[in-house]
Amino acid sequence: MKNYLKEIIKRKDLLYYLVKSGLKAEHRNSYLGYFWWLLDPLLNVLVYYFLVVIVLGRENDDFNYAVFLVIGLVAWRWISSSINSASKSILRYSTIINQVYLPKSIFPLSFTISQLFNFLFGLIVVAIFLAFNGIVPGWEIIFLPLIILVTLVFLMAIGFVLGYVNVFVRDIDNVMTHIIRIFFYASPIIWEGGRLKGSEYNLDWIVDYNPIAVIVNSYRDILMFNTTPNFVGLGIIFVVSSIVAITMLYHYSKNEHKIIKAL
C-alpha cells in the first residue's frame, strides 16, 4: 500500500496532465470554449426556473428560489459529472494502460479533480446570483473549503469504486445513468427538502440519510441562509468516504493485474 501511494505521488505530473487535458477536451471544438463553464450552469438554472416557477407555479415565498436553485444545480453538476466521468475513466484510457504500467486509481482521481475546477467556475455564477439578489453570505462562508473537501473525498471514493467495477461489469455504466437520475429527484436540488417532512408517506429519511442532500444543503446553509452546515452529517460522510477511498486504494494495489487482464 505504501509503495502504491509513492507510485501515485511519483506520477503527479501525469495526474496534472490528465486533469489539464480533461479540462481542454470538454469544449475543445466549441466556439465559446471555456465560457461554457459559466454558461452551462446559468442555462440549467433558467431551464429549471422556467419549469418549476413559470410552468408549475411553485416558488417558495420564504426564500429566493433562483438563488436556492443555482446553488443546488451547481453542486449537483459537480457530483453527477464526476460520477459519470470517473466511472468510465479506466476504460477510456485502456490503450495507455495496456502499454505502460500506471497506477489505475489515478484515472478516476484525475476526472474527479477536473470536475472540481468546473465547480469552482460554477461558484462564480453563484456569486453573481447572490450579488444580483442582494444576498451577502455571513461569517459561515469560512466553512466553504471544508464542505468542498468533504465533497471531493466523497466523490473520490465513489470514483474509485465505480472506475474499478466498470472494468469488470460494463453494464454498470447504464445502471448508473438511472441511479443518478433517481438521486437527482430524491435530493433537494430543484425542490425544498422540507416538503417531505411529515408527509403521509413518511419520506423524511430520503433527505435525512441522503449524503447528496446533506452536501447540497450545506452549501445553501453557508451561502444563502447564513447558518452553520450540518457538521454531523458532513463528518459521517467524510469518515465513511475516507475509509472507502483508502480501502479501494489498497484493493487497487493488490488487484491491478486483474484490471489489465479484463481490458
Contacts in CASP RR format, 6 or more apart in sequence:
PFRMAT RR
TARGET T0000
AUTHOR 0000-0000-0000
METHOD contacts of the structure
MODEL  1
MKNYLKEIIKRKDLLYYLVKSGLKAEHRNSYLGYFWWLLDPLLNVLVYYF
LVVIVLGRENDDFNYAVFLVIGLVAWRWISSSINSASKSILRYSTIINQV
YLPKSIFPLSFTISQLFNFLFGLIVVAIFLAFNGIVPGWEIIFLPLIILV
TLVFLMAIGFVLGYVNVFVRDIDNVMTHIIRIFFYASPIIWEGGRLKGSE
YNLDWIVDYNPIAVIVNSYRDILMFNTTPNFVGLGIIFVVSSIVAITMLY
HYSKNEHKIIKAL
1 249 0 8 1.000
1 250 0 8 1.000
1 253 0 8 1.000
3 253 0 8 1.000
4 103 0 8 1.000
4 249 0 8 1.000
4 250 0 8 1.000
4 252 0 8 1.000
4 253 0 8 1.000
5 249 0 8 1.000
7 103 0 8 1.000
8 15 0 8 1.000
8 103 0 8 1.000
8 105 0 8 1.000
8 106 0 8 1.000
8 109 0 8 1.000
11 102 0 8 1.000
11 103 0 8 1.000
11 106 0 8 1.000
14 102 0 8 1.000
14 106 0 8 1.000
15 106 0 8 1.000
15 109 0 8 1.000
15 110 0 8 1.000
15 113 0 8 1.000
18 106 0 8 1.000
18 107 0 8 1.000
18 110 0 8 1.000
18 111 0 8 1.000
18 114 0 8 1.000
19 110 0 8 1.000
19 113 0 8 1.000
19 114 0 8 1.000
19 117 0 8 1.000
22 110 0 8 1.000
22 111 0 8 1.000
22 114 0 8 1.000
23 114 0 8 1.000
23 117 0 8 1.000
23 118 0 8 1.000
26 36 0 8 1.000
26 118 0 8 1.000
27 33 0 8 1.000
27 34 0 8 1.000
27 36 0 8 1.000
27 37 0 8 1.000
30 36 0 8 1.000
32 39 0 8 1.000
37 118 0 8 1.000
37 121 0 8 1.000
37 122 0 8 1.000
38 121 0 8 1.000
38 122 0 8 1.000
38 124 0 8 1.000
38 125 0 8 1.000
40 77 0 8 1.000
41 70 0 8 1.000
41 73 0 8 1.000
41 74 0 8 1.000
41 77 0 8 1.000
41 122 0 8 1.000
41 125 0 8 1.000
42 125 0 8 1.000
44 73 0 8 1.000
44 77 0 8 1.000
45 66 0 8 1.000
45 69 0 8 1.000
45 70 0 8 1.000
45 73 0 8 1.000
45 125 0 8 1.000
45 129 0 8 1.000
48 69 0 8 1.000
48 73 0 8 1.000
48 190 0 8 1.000
49 65 0 8 1.000
49 66 0 8 1.000
49 69 0 8 1.000
51 190 0 8 1.000
52 58 0 8 1.000
52 59 0 8 1.000
52 65 0 8 1.000
52 69 0 8 1.000
52 190 0 8 1.000
52 191 0 8 1.000
53 59 0 8 1.000
53 65 0 8 1.000
58 191 0 8 1.000
59 65 0 8 1.000
60 68 0 8 1.000
60 192 0 8 1.000
63 224 0 8 1.000
63 225 0 8 1.000
64 133 0 8 1.000
64 135 0 8 1.000
64 224 0 8 1.000
66 129 0 8 1.000
66 133 0 8 1.000
67 126 0 8 1.000
67 129 0 8 1.000
67 130 0 8 1.000
67 133 0 8 1.000
67 135 0 8 1.000
67 224 0 8 1.000
68 192 0 8 1.000
68 220 0 8 1.000
68 224 0 8 1.000
69 190 0 8 1.000
70 125 0 8 1.000
70 126 0 8 1.000
70 129 0 8 1.000
71 126 0 8 1.000
71 216 0 8 1.000
71 219 0 8 1.000
71 220 0 8 1.000
71 223 0 8 1.000
71 224 0 8 1.000
72 188 0 8 1.000
72 189 0 8 1.000
72 190 0 8 1.000
72 216 0 8 1.000
72 219 0 8 1.000
72 220 0 8 1.000
73 189 0 8 1.000
73 190 0 8 1.000
74 119 0 8 1.000
74 122 0 8 1.000
74 123 0 8 1.000
74 125 0 8 1.000
74 126 0 8 1.000
75 119 0 8 1.000
75 151 0 8 1.000
75 189 0 8 1.000
75 215 0 8 1.000
75 216 0 8 1.000
75 219 0 8 1.000
76 184 0 8 1.000
76 187 0 8 1.000
76 189 0 8 1.000
76 212 0 8 1.000
76 216 0 8 1.000
77 118 0 8 1.000
77 119 0 8 1.000
77 122 0 8 1.000
78 115 0 8 1.000
78 116 0 8 1.000
78 118 0 8 1.000
78 119 0 8 1.000
78 151 0 8 1.000
78 155 0 8 1.000
79 151 0 8 1.000
79 155 0 8 1.000
79 212 0 8 1.000
79 215 0 8 1.000
80 180 0 8 1.000
80 184 0 8 1.000
81 115 0 8 1.000
81 118 0 8 1.000
82 111 0 8 1.000
82 112 0 8 1.000
82 115 0 8 1.000
82 116 0 8 1.000
82 155 0 8 1.000
82 158 0 8 1.000
82 159 0 8 1.000
83 155 0 8 1.000
83 158 0 8 1.000
83 159 0 8 1.000
83 162 0 8 1.000
83 176 0 8 1.000
83 180 0 8 1.000
84 176 0 8 1.000
84 180 0 8 1.000
85 111 0 8 1.000
85 114 0 8 1.000
85 115 0 8 1.000
86 108 0 8 1.000
86 111 0 8 1.000
86 112 0 8 1.000
86 155 0 8 1.000
86 158 0 8 1.000
86 159 0 8 1.000
86 160 0 8 1.000
86 162 0 8 1.000
86 163 0 8 1.000
87 108 0 8 1.000
87 159 0 8 1.000
87 162 0 8 1.000
87 163 0 8 1.000
87 166 0 8 1.000
87 172 0 8 1.000
87 173 0 8 1.000
87 176 0 8 1.000
88 163 0 8 1.000
88 166 0 8 1.000
88 173 0 8 1.000
89 107 0 8 1.000
89 108 0 8 1.000
89 110 0 8 1.000
89 111 0 8 1.000
89 159 0 8 1.000
89 163 0 8 1.000
90 97 0 8 1.000
90 104 0 8 1.000
90 107 0 8 1.000
90 108 0 8 1.000
90 163 0 8 1.000
90 164 0 8 1.000
90 166 0 8 1.000
90 167 0 8 1.000
90 259 0 8 1.000
90 263 0 8 1.000
91 166 0 8 1.000
91 167 0 8 1.000
91 170 0 8 1.000
91 263 0 8 1.000
92 107 0 8 1.000
93 107 0 8 1.000
94 263 0 8 1.000
96 102 0 8 1.000
97 104 0 8 1.000
97 259 0 8 1.000
97 260 0 8 1.000
97 263 0 8 1.000
98 260 0 8 1.000
98 263 0 8 1.000
103 252 0 8 1.000
103 256 0 8 1.000
104 164 0 8 1.000
104 252 0 8 1.000
104 256 0 8 1.000
104 259 0 8 1.000
105 160 0 8 1.000
105 248 0 8 1.000
105 249 0 8 1.000
105 252 0 8 1.000
107 163 0 8 1.000
108 156 0 8 1.000
108 159 0 8 1.000
108 160 0 8 1.000
108 162 0 8 1.000
108 163 0 8 1.000
109 156 0 8 1.000
109 160 0 8 1.000
111 159 0 8 1.000
112 152 0 8 1.000
112 155 0 8 1.000
112 156 0 8 1.000
112 159 0 8 1.000
113 152 0 8 1.000
115 155 0 8 1.000
116 148 0 8 1.000
116 152 0 8 1.000
119 148 0 8 1.000
126 223 0 8 1.000
130 136 0 8 1.000
130 137 0 8 1.000
130 223 0 8 1.000
130 224 0 8 1.000
135 224 0 8 1.000
137 222 0 8 1.000
137 223 0 8 1.000
137 224 0 8 1.000
137 226 0 8 1.000
138 222 0 8 1.000
138 226 0 8 1.000
140 221 0 8 1.000
140 222 0 8 1.000
140 226 0 8 1.000
140 227 0 8 1.000
140 228 0 8 1.000
140 229 0 8 1.000
141 222 0 8 1.000
141 223 0 8 1.000
143 218 0 8 1.000
143 222 0 8 1.000
143 228 0 8 1.000
143 229 0 8 1.000
144 219 0 8 1.000
144 222 0 8 1.000
144 223 0 8 1.000
146 229 0 8 1.000
146 234 0 8 1.000
147 215 0 8 1.000
147 218 0 8 1.000
147 219 0 8 1.000
147 222 0 8 1.000
147 229 0 8 1.000
147 234 0 8 1.000
149 238 0 8 1.000
150 215 0 8 1.000
150 218 0 8 1.000
150 234 0 8 1.000
150 235 0 8 1.000
150 237 0 8 1.000
150 238 0 8 1.000
150 241 0 8 1.000
151 215 0 8 1.000
153 238 0 8 1.000
153 241 0 8 1.000
153 242 0 8 1.000
153 245 0 8 1.000
154 211 0 8 1.000
154 215 0 8 1.000
154 237 0 8 1.000
154 238 0 8 1.000
154 241 0 8 1.000
156 241 0 8 1.000
156 245 0 8 1.000
157 240 0 8 1.000
157 241 0 8 1.000
157 242 0 8 1.000
157 244 0 8 1.000
157 245 0 8 1.000
157 248 0 8 1.000
160 244 0 8 1.000
160 245 0 8 1.000
160 248 0 8 1.000
160 249 0 8 1.000
160 252 0 8 1.000
161 244 0 8 1.000
161 248 0 8 1.000
162 172 0 8 1.000
162 176 0 8 1.000
164 248 0 8 1.000
164 251 0 8 1.000
164 252 0 8 1.000
164 255 0 8 1.000
164 259 0 8 1.000
165 172 0 8 1.000
166 172 0 8 1.000
166 173 0 8 1.000
167 259 0 8 1.000
167 262 0 8 1.000
167 263 0 8 1.000
168 258 0 8 1.000
168 262 0 8 1.000
183 210 0 8 1.000
183 212 0 8 1.000
186 206 0 8 1.000
186 210 0 8 1.000
186 213 0 8 1.000
187 207 0 8 1.000
187 210 0 8 1.000
187 212 0 8 1.000
187 213 0 8 1.000
187 216 0 8 1.000
188 194 0 8 1.000
188 207 0 8 1.000
188 213 0 8 1.000
188 216 0 8 1.000
188 217 0 8 1.000
189 216 0 8 1.000
193 207 0 8 1.000
193 213 0 8 1.000
193 217 0 8 1.000
194 207 0 8 1.000
196 203 0 8 1.000
196 204 0 8 1.000
196 206 0 8 1.000
196 207 0 8 1.000
197 204 0 8 1.000
197 207 0 8 1.000
198 204 0 8 1.000
206 213 0 8 1.000
207 213 0 8 1.000
207 217 0 8 1.000
211 237 0 8 1.000
214 230 0 8 1.000
214 233 0 8 1.000
214 234 0 8 1.000
214 237 0 8 1.000
215 234 0 8 1.000
215 237 0 8 1.000
217 229 0 8 1.000
217 230 0 8 1.000
218 229 0 8 1.000
218 230 0 8 1.000
218 234 0 8 1.000
221 227 0 8 1.000
221 228 0 8 1.000
221 229 0 8 1.000
221 230 0 8 1.000
222 228 0 8 1.000
222 229 0 8 1.000
END
